[in-house]
Structures are given as C-alpha cells and as structure tokens.
Amino acid sequence: MRYRFIDQHRRVWPITIMCKVLQVSRSGFYDWRRRPPSLQAKRRCVLTVTIKSVHAQSRQIYGSPRIHRELLAQGEDCCKNTVATIMAENNIKSRIKRKFKATTDSHHDHPVADNLLN
C-alpha cells in the first residue's frame, strides 16, 4: 500500500523523501516495481472485471450478496467477503429504490389554526 502511494505520487515528491516519511527502503520500493503481479492480484483483476459485468447486467441493482450468488451460478469460485471488498474498492454500489412515504396528511378533520402572520 505504501509502495503504491509512492508510485502514484513520484512525480509530485522525490522518491527518497517519500520513502523516509513512510519508513520504507528505497531498494524495497524499486524491488516492488520490478516484481510481477502475484497470482492473487491477477485473480482479483479478473474477478473485478467479472463483478463489473454482472453489476452492469443487473442494471446496477445487485449488491454484493446477489452478485456473489450470480458468480457462483456462473462457476466462479469466490468468497462473499472478497466480492464485497472488491466492490467497495472500485466504488461499485447498488442503486436502492426507496419506497415513497407521505409525510404530510392534508385530509384530516382536525381544526386548522388561522394564519396570523399572512
């Protein structure tokens, strides 16, 4: 996470200073940049694309539990918490349609006070 921050802001601040502030070694940062993505990182990228696809097919209505069920139905083996985490990281949210609730009842038999202020 710190290395990713350094990589994203290397054009703003010097790498040496960011490494000192974040208490990581410069050589560790450069080693991290050369390292290929792990199998887990590759799997999460594929899962992210699949989640975005299922979310779009559901007209952005499904949340993480329903998307998880849909992924299992498609044969994708994944955890419900992983789906929720990936959705949160990529700002994928379900659209919630709220029920209309009337807050004012104008049709009542109670006396209505006169408008003194006009």
ROLORO-458248 format. One record per residue (C-alpha): residue number from 1; residue in three letters; x, y, z. Coordinates in pm, 1 decimal, decimal comma. Each point is the difference from the previous one (the first is absolute). Layout:
ROLORO-458248
+------+------+----------+----------+----------+
| zaro | miro |     east |    north |       up |
+------+------+----------+----------+----------+
|  NUM |  ALA |        X |        Y |        Z |
...
+------+------+----------+----------+----------+
END
This chain:
ROLORO-458248
+------+------+----------+----------+----------+
| zaro | miro |     east |    north |       up |
+------+------+----------+----------+----------+
|    1 |  MET |      0,0 |      0,0 |      0,0 |
|    2 |  ARG |    283,9 |    238,9 |     83,2 |
|    3 |  TYR |    187,2 |    -98,2 |   -313,6 |
|    4 |  ARG |   -310,5 |     63,8 |   -208,8 |
|    5 |  PHE |    -31,6 |    346,7 |    155,4 |
|    6 |  ILE |    363,9 |     76,0 |    -78,8 |
|    7 |  ASP |    -46,7 |   -121,1 |   -356,3 |
|    8 |  GLN |   -310,9 |    214,9 |    -52,1 |
|    9 |  HIS |    163,2 |    315,3 |    139,6 |
|   10 |  ARG |    355,3 |    -35,4 |   -129,2 |
|   11 |  ARG |    -46,5 |    293,9 |   -238,8 |
|   12 |  VAL |   -112,9 |    224,0 |    287,1 |
|   13 |  TRP |    263,5 |    -75,1 |    266,6 |
|   14 |  PRO |    345,8 |   -158,3 |    -10,7 |
|   15 |  ILE |      1,8 |   -374,8 |     56,0 |
|   16 |  THR |    274,9 |     23,6 |    262,3 |
|   17 |  ILE |   -202,5 |    238,3 |    217,6 |
|   18 |  MET |   -319,9 |   -205,0 |    -30,7 |
|   19 |  CYS |    189,1 |   -317,0 |     95,6 |
|   20 |  LYS |    138,2 |    170,5 |    311,3 |
|   21 |  VAL |   -338,1 |    140,5 |    102,1 |
|   22 |  LEU |   -178,1 |   -332,2 |    -55,9 |
|   23 |  GLN |    286,7 |   -192,0 |    163,6 |
|   24 |  VAL |     75,2 |   -234,4 |   -290,9 |
|   25 |  SER |    327,4 |    -64,2 |   -177,7 |
|   26 |  ARG |     64,7 |    138,9 |   -345,9 |
|   27 |  SER |    135,6 |   -334,0 |   -115,2 |
|   28 |  GLY |   -319,2 |   -169,4 |    122,6 |
|   29 |  PHE |   -206,9 |    243,9 |   -205,8 |
|   30 |  TYR |    200,5 |    -61,9 |   -316,4 |
|   31 |  ASP |    -12,6 |   -376,7 |     64,6 |
|   32 |  TRP |   -380,4 |     26,0 |     33,1 |
|   33 |  ARG |    -20,8 |    180,1 |   -337,4 |
|   34 |  ARG |    199,3 |   -273,5 |   -177,1 |
|   35 |  ARG |   -196,1 |   -286,2 |    154,7 |
|   36 |  PRO |   -276,5 |   -149,9 |   -219,9 |
|   37 |  PRO |   -356,3 |      2,6 |    134,4 |
|   38 |  SER |    -79,9 |   -291,6 |    230,8 |
|   39 |  LEU |   -251,1 |   -270,8 |    -87,5 |
|   40 |  GLN |   -240,6 |    149,1 |    254,0 |
|   41 |  ALA |     29,7 |    346,4 |   -159,1 |
|   42 |  LYS |    -67,4 |   -147,0 |   -345,0 |
|   43 |  ARG |   -298,9 |   -192,2 |    136,1 |
|   44 |  ARG |   -141,9 |    315,3 |    160,2 |
|   45 |  CYS |     33,2 |    188,7 |   -331,1 |
|   46 |  VAL |   -193,8 |   -271,7 |   -183,1 |
|   47 |  LEU |   -259,4 |     -9,3 |    278,2 |
|   48 |  THR |    -35,2 |    379,3 |    -12,6 |
|   49 |  VAL |    -79,6 |     -9,7 |   -371,9 |
|   50 |  THR |   -252,5 |   -279,3 |     55,4 |
|   51 |  ILE |   -164,9 |    185,5 |    289,7 |
|   52 |  LYS |    -30,1 |    317,0 |   -209,9 |
|   53 |  SER |   -158,2 |   -205,1 |   -277,8 |
|   54 |  VAL |   -256,7 |   -165,2 |    230,0 |
|   55 |  HIS |    -74,1 |    335,8 |    161,9 |
|   56 |  ALA |    -62,4 |    159,7 |   -340,1 |
|   57 |  GLN |   -222,9 |   -290,7 |   -110,3 |
|   58 |  SER |   -212,8 |     46,9 |    311,3 |
|   59 |  ARG |    -52,1 |    367,6 |    -91,3 |
|   60 |  GLN |    218,0 |     89,3 |    302,2 |
|   61 |  ILE |   -263,4 |   -129,9 |    240,5 |
|   62 |  TYR |    179,6 |   -303,1 |    148,8 |
|   63 |  GLY |    205,6 |     35,0 |    315,6 |
|   64 |  SER |    284,0 |   -225,7 |    109,9 |
|   65 |  PRO |   -214,5 |   -295,5 |    123,7 |
|   66 |  ARG |   -191,4 |    -28,5 |   -327,0 |
|   67 |  ILE |    310,2 |     51,9 |   -210,2 |
|   68 |  HIS |    172,5 |   -272,6 |    203,2 |
|   69 |  ARG |   -290,1 |   -238,2 |    -70,6 |
|   70 |  GLU |     11,3 |     88,6 |   -369,9 |
|   71 |  LEU |    375,7 |    -64,1 |    -14,4 |
|   72 |  LEU |    -47,4 |   -340,6 |    164,5 |
|   73 |  ALA |   -271,1 |    -80,7 |   -255,6 |
|   74 |  GLN |    244,2 |     90,0 |   -278,5 |
|   75 |  GLY |    261,1 |   -232,4 |    146,1 |
|   76 |  GLU |    226,8 |    264,8 |    154,7 |
|   77 |  ASP |    134,7 |   -122,9 |    331,8 |
|   78 |  CYS |     25,9 |    297,5 |    236,3 |
|   79 |  CYS |    -78,5 |    114,7 |    351,6 |
|   80 |  LYS |   -288,4 |    235,5 |     85,3 |
|   81 |  ASN |    235,7 |    225,0 |    198,2 |
|   82 |  THR |    241,7 |     21,3 |   -292,3 |
|   83 |  VAL |   -282,2 |    111,8 |   -229,2 |
|   84 |  ALA |   -105,4 |    264,7 |    253,4 |
|   85 |  THR |    359,3 |    122,9 |     38,8 |
|   86 |  ILE |     58,9 |     23,8 |   -375,2 |
|   87 |  MET |   -327,7 |    186,0 |    -43,5 |
|   88 |  ALA |     93,7 |    247,2 |    273,8 |
|   89 |  GLU |    350,2 |     56,6 |   -141,8 |
|   90 |  ASN |   -139,4 |     71,2 |   -347,2 |
|   91 |  ASN |   -295,8 |    206,2 |    123,3 |
|   92 |  ILE |   -255,7 |   -244,1 |   -142,7 |
|   93 |  LYS |   -327,6 |     56,4 |    183,0 |
|   94 |  SER |   -354,8 |   -117,7 |    -45,2 |
|   95 |  ARG |   -267,9 |    252,4 |    -75,7 |
|   96 |  ILE |   -262,7 |     -8,5 |    271,7 |
|   97 |  LYS |   -353,0 |    102,9 |    -88,6 |
|   98 |  ARG |   -164,3 |    134,3 |    309,8 |
|   99 |  LYS |   -370,8 |    -36,5 |     62,9 |
|  100 |  PHE |   -196,9 |    325,9 |    -15,1 |
|  101 |  LYS |   -118,8 |    110,3 |    340,3 |
|  102 |  ALA |   -250,8 |    281,3 |     37,7 |
|  103 |  THR |    103,6 |    228,8 |    284,0 |
|  104 |  THR |   -291,8 |    242,4 |     -9,7 |
|  105 |  ASP |   -365,7 |    -91,3 |     47,2 |
|  106 |  SER |   -208,0 |    286,8 |   -139,6 |
|  107 |  HIS |   -327,5 |   -190,9 |      8,7 |
|  108 |  HIS |    -91,6 |     -2,5 |    366,7 |
|  109 |  ASP |   -286,6 |    116,4 |    221,1 |
|  110 |  HIS |    210,5 |    189,5 |    253,4 |
|  111 |  PRO |    -43,0 |    378,2 |     35,3 |
|  112 |  VAL |    249,5 |    209,5 |   -194,5 |
|  113 |  ALA |    145,9 |    310,3 |    168,1 |
|  114 |  ASP |    -50,2 |    337,7 |   -166,3 |
|  115 |  ASN |    296,6 |    154,4 |   -184,1 |
|  116 |  LEU |     71,1 |    303,7 |    217,6 |
|  117 |  LEU |    331,9 |     86,9 |   -165,1 |
|  118 |  ASN |   -134,5 |    -14,9 |   -357,2 |
+------+------+----------+----------+----------+
END
